[in-house]
Amino acid sequence: MTKTDAPQKDLASPLSQNLNTDSTDAANLKQSISGLPAGERYLYQLFSLIETADLTVINPDAKAFHFGKAGLSLPLRLNIHNPATYDRILAFGSLGFCEAYMEGWWDEENDNLIELIGLFYRSNVYAKAGEKITLPLILKVITQRFRTLPIWIQNSRKNVQHHYDLGNDFYQLFLDLTMTYSCGYRRQETDSLEQMQIQKYDLICQKLALKPGESLVDIGCGWGGMLMYAAEHYGVSGTGITLSVEQAKLAQEKIEQKGLGDHIKIIIADYREVEGQHDKFVSIGMFEHVGKGNFATFMQTASKLLTPNGIGMLHTIATQSNERNGAWVDKYIFPGGYAPQLPELIQELWNAKLSVAHCEDLKPHYAETLKRWAQNFVGNRDKIAQLGTTYDERFLRMWYLYLQSFEASFRYGSLHVYQLLFYQGKQWPLKTPLAFTDRPNH
């Protein structure tokens, strides 16, 4: 990643301050930072929570401040180039921290944002920062949520297009050949991104007990990878639903290239507009966008789209946190998003008279998927920058931060990704065994 030039630092300099947090260090910290501006003091007070790590902060005056204990982990160096960073964080918390990164106001010396953000999770820095809610932040969050609430179909379309209509050329430069933009399934450390996605598709096909001649509806079908895999390897016909014009266009092209035009169709529509019934239902990485007010509507739609005794699969990000979509993510990445909690998912399935047969957490698999996306993104950064003016330095930094911060949250934070298998009726048939991963892949 390209960094803003910063002064060279000498950590042996008398300007270096050691702010390790032993029992006597609260008073030392207060004294060491007493003459600093309020925003800078606030940040260092947050960092005083760090114990089991080695973090050095270099401020714009080339002063070095140390937090944690050296030698406990990989050293991290946070270089703050612009003093406005501190006031941005003081006013807007993690939103300000992320916006400052987009502007090039700070960097981790080795671009290791995963471990830096992971350190904040492990040290409870984010939670502590969340206790400071300022009026500017409240106003920003309320305004953004009002503009993006997916209660109305037109807002859902706008939210989806904000993220997914960035251009197929862009996504092709960091996804795999299947054009799959959701959590893969890693079986071996050496698995490629494409292998992980194919293994995920096959796992879902096994869970749904797909059979030749059955019909499958995919809500939020993306570029059609799931439907094409199911049609080729399990002999089903399928209908894909998406709100992204760009996705639908490329998906239809790939379907025709594979000779599957008689088996799969892609419809540009909101899930609330879909009619008909199908033997099987799947939704992968879409539920996070429906909004809390639409949980019941989505589950009732799933129930309506399934034939009696039909089987469905919901693959969705979920959270253990009370924060459902951070302010920065809501403003720049997934407007209108709302990560559910597992009990909410199960309760709404039950309310829709859908019984839960199986639940699996793929949390570490998503961290590995994001790692591979970020590697592709960095490897193709120059090509992405050449796609057009949209992909300027600010956009590139924003997207890199998104990939790195989500990987950190799946590795160290509260994000999970669940596959919930459900069915119409009250009795899961014994002829459909709940044993999946030991079956051979196609």
N, C-alpha and C positions, 0 to 999 in steps of 0.2 A: 504493500500500500504506500502511496505517496504521502510523505509527512511534510508539515510546515517546518521550516528550519527553526531550530532553537539554539540558544547559547550552549557551548560546551560546559559540562559540569565537572567539578572535582570533588568527589565525595569525601576526600580528606580535608577539604577546606574548613576553616573555622565557621563558615556560614552553615555548615551541616548541623541539623538539630536531630537528636534521637528522642523519639516520642513513644518508645516501647511502653506497654501498659502493665507495669507491675503494680503492687499495692500502693506504692508511694507516688505513682506517676500522674495521678489526677491533678495534684497540685503543680507538679512540674510542667504538665501540659498547659495548664492555665497560664502559668508564668511565661512559658516559651512563646505562646501565641498571643499574649495580651496586647501587643502593639500592632497586630495585623488588622486589616480591614475585616468588617463583620462577616462578609461572605466567605473569606478564606478561613477565618476562625471556625465558622460553622462546619465547613468541610472537614477540617482536621479533627474537630470534635467527633464527627461521625467515624472517621478513620481510627480514632482511638479505641474503637470496639474490636479492632483487628488484633488477634493474639497468635493464632497458629499459621502465620504466613510472613512473608518478607516483602514489604511494599515500601518503595521510595517515591516520594513526590518531589518533583523539581518545579519550583514556581517560576513565573516569568522573570524574576530577579536572579535566577540561577541558584537560589537557596534550596538545599536538599533537606527534606523532612522524612524520617524513617518511622515506620509503623510495624508492629509485630516483632518477630525475632528472626534474625538472619539464620540461614541454614535449615529452616524447617520445611521449606518448599522452594520451588523455582522462583528466583527473585523477579519481581515485577517493578517496572519503573514507569510511573505516570508523569509524563512531561506536559505541563500546562503552559501553553504558548501565549495565551491571551488572558489578561487579568479579569476580563468581563465574564469569564467562565464561572467565577465564584458567585457573583451576583445572580447569574442565570440559574445556578443551582439553588441558591438561597430563595429565589422567588418561585421557581417552578419544579424543584425537586428532581426526580429522575427524568422528567420531560426536558428540563433545562440541561441536564447532564448530557442527554442524547443529542439534543439540538446543538449543543456546543461542539460535540464531536463532528456532527455533519458540517459545521462551519470550519472545521480544521483548527479549533481552539485548543484541543488536547489530543494526545496520542499515548498509547502504550508503546514503549520503545521498540518492542519486537512484534507489534500488532497482535499481541496475545490477548485479545479482548475476552475470549472464553474464560481464561483463568482469572482475569481481572474481575469480571462480572461474577464468576463463580465464587471468588473471594468475598465479594459483597454479600452474596447469598449466605455463605457459610458463617460469616461474621455478623449477620443480622443488620448490616448497614442499611439495606433497602427498607426493612421494616421500621427501623428507627427514623429514617428520613421521612417515611410515610406518616409519622406522627405530627410532622410540621406541615399543616395545610394552610396555605396562604390564600388571600382573596384573589390575587391574579390567577393562581392555579385553579381555584374553584370556578372562576368565570370562564377560563379556557376550556375546562373539562365539560361544563354544562353546555356551552355553546356547541362544542364539537359533537356531543352525544345527541343534542336536539337535531342537528343537521343530518345525522347518519342513522338514526333509529330505524331498524329494518321492519317496523310495524307496517309501513306502507311499501307496496311492491316497487314503486318508483325509486324509493331509497335503497332497496335491496339491489336493484339493477345498477344504480350509481355506485354503491359500495363495491360490488363485484367488479365492475368495469375499472374502478380506480386501481385495483391490484392486478387483475387477470388480463386486462387488455393493454398491457404495457408493450405487447408485441411478441409474436411467436419467435422471431429471430433472437430476442433477448433470452427467452426461456430455454431455447435450444442450446444456448451457450453455457448453461450450468446444470440442466437436467440431463438424464440419460436418454438413450434412443427410444425408450417407451414413452417419453414425455410425461412422466408421472411426477406429480407435484404433491406428494403426501408421504407419510412414513413408510419406509421399506421394512423388510424383515431379514435381519442378518443371522445366518446360521454359522458361518465361519468368519474369522477375522479377515481373511483374504477376499471375502465376497466383494465383487464390484457393485457399484450403484445399480446397474441394470439387473444383476443377479438378485439383489435385495428386493427390487420392485417386482420381479417375476415371482420370487418366492412369496411375497406378500399377496399377489394376485392368486396364486395357487392355494395359499392358506385360506383365503376368503372363499374360493370356489369349493374347497373341501368342507368348510364350515356350513356353507349354504346347501351342501349335498346336491350340487347341480347335476342335472341329467339331460341327455340329448332330447331336444324337442321342447324343453321348458322355456318360459319367457322370463327375462330379467329386466327390471327397471333400475337405472342408476341415477340417483338424484345428486347433482353436482358432479357430472361425469368427466369434467376436465377435457383432456384431449382424447378421451375414449379408450384409454389403455386397458381398463378393467373389462369393458365390454368386448373388445377385440380378443383379449386373452381367453375369456370365457367362451366366446363363439368358436375360436380356433381349437381349443383343447377340451371343451366340455359339450360342444354341439348345441348351445342354446341360441335363441334369438334375443335381441335386446333393444331397449330404448334408453337413450341418454338424454338427460335434462341439464341444461346449462344456461346461465344468463350472459355468458361471455361470447360475444360475436366472434372474436379472434379464435377462441378455443374451438367453437363449433365449426368454423371454416376449415381449420387444419385437421380436426378430427374426421370430418367428412372426407377430406382428401385421402387420409391414411386408410380409412375404411374402404374406399373405392380401390386404392392401390392393392389392398389385400384381397380383393374380390369378395368382400363381405357386405356389399351394398344391399343384398336381398335379406340379410339377417339382422342388420343393425341400422337404426335411424337415430339421428341427433335432432333434438328439438330445442329451440331457444325459447325458454319459458321459465317462469317462477314455479317452484314446486307446488304452490297453492293453486296453480292453473291446470295441473296435470289430471287427465281422466284415464279411465280404463283400469283393468286388473291384471296382475302378473303372478306367476308362481313364486317368484323370488324377488326380493327387494334389497338394494345395497345403497349406502351413502358413505362416501369416503372423504373425510376432511372438509365437509361442507357445513355440518351442524353448528360449528363455531360461529357461523355468520347469520344464523336465523334470529338471534336476539332472545332474551329471556321471555319477553311477552309472547313469543311464538313457539315456545317449547311444546305446548299442548297441541297447537295447530299442526306442527310437523309430525308428531307421533300419530295424531288422528289421520293425517294424510297417508302415512306409512300403512296404517291399518286398512284404510280405504283402498289403497292400491294393491293389497295382497288378496289373493284368492283365499277361500276358507282353508285352514290348515297350512297356509303359506309360511315361508321362512324368510326372515330379514336379518340384515347385518348393518349395524351402525358403527362406523369407525370415526371417532372424534377425539380431538384434544379436550382435556378436562383439567381442572385445577383443584388443589387443596387449599388455595389461598382465597381470602375474601375479595381480593382484587381480581376482577374478571377480565379486564382488558386495560392494560396500562395506558396512561394518557398519551405517551409517545407512539405506541403501537396503534392506538385508535386514531391519532391524527395523521400518521404518515404511512402505515403499513396496512392494517385491516380496519378501516372505518366501520363502525357499527358492530364490530365483533363482540362476542360475550362467551367466555369459556365457561361451560357448565361444571358442576360438581357431580360426582358419580351418583350420590343419592337422588339428585334431581332427575337424572336420566332414567334411573330405574323406576322412580315414582311416576313419571310421565308415561313411560311404557305401560305400566300397570293401569294407569288411568285410561289409556287408550285400548285396554283389554288385550294387550300384547304381553305374553309371558317370556321372562328372561331364562334362556337355557344355559348360557355360558358367557363368561366375561374374562378377557385377557388384557393385561396391561403391557403395552409395547414401549414404555418410557425409554429404556436404553437404546432401543432400535431407532427411535427418532433422533436421538443425539448422534448416532452413527450416520444416519441419513443426512442430517444437516452438516456434519463434518465433511462429507463428500461433496455436497452442494457448494460449500464454501471453497473447497479446494478447486473445483471447476471454475467457480466465479473468479477467484484470484488468478488462475491460470489463463483465463480468457478476458481479463480486465481491459486490456488494450482494445480487443475486438469489440467489446461492449461499448466502450467509449466512442468508437467509430460509427455506432449505429445511428447517431443523431444527437441533436442538442439536448434532448430529454435526459440523456445519460451523461450528464456533466459530473464534475468532481463531487459536488454535493450529493447527487443521486448515488454515485458509486460508494461514497462513505456511508450513506444511509443504508444501502442494501447490505453492505458488508457488516455493519453493526447489527442489522436485523438477523442475519444468518448466525452471527457469532453469539448474540444475546439469547436467541432461542435455543441454540445448542447448549449454552450454559444453563439455561433454565431447565432443560430436560436432563442434564447431567447432575445439577446441584440444587435446582430450585423446585418449585411446586407444580410444574407442568407434567401431565401424564397424557398418554394417548390410549384410549380403550377401544377394544372391539367387543361390542355387545351383540350376541346372537339371540334373536327373539322369534316368536312364532305366534300365529293365530291359534286360538283355542287354549285348552288347559292341559293337554297331555302331549309331551314331547315323545314322538314315536321311537320305540327301541330299535326299529329297523334303520334309524338314522343315528349311528354311533357318534358320540362326542370324543373322537380321537382323530387328530388331524396331522400333526407335524411328522409322524413316523411314516406317513404314506409317501410313496415315491413321487417326485416331481415329474411333470410331463416334459 
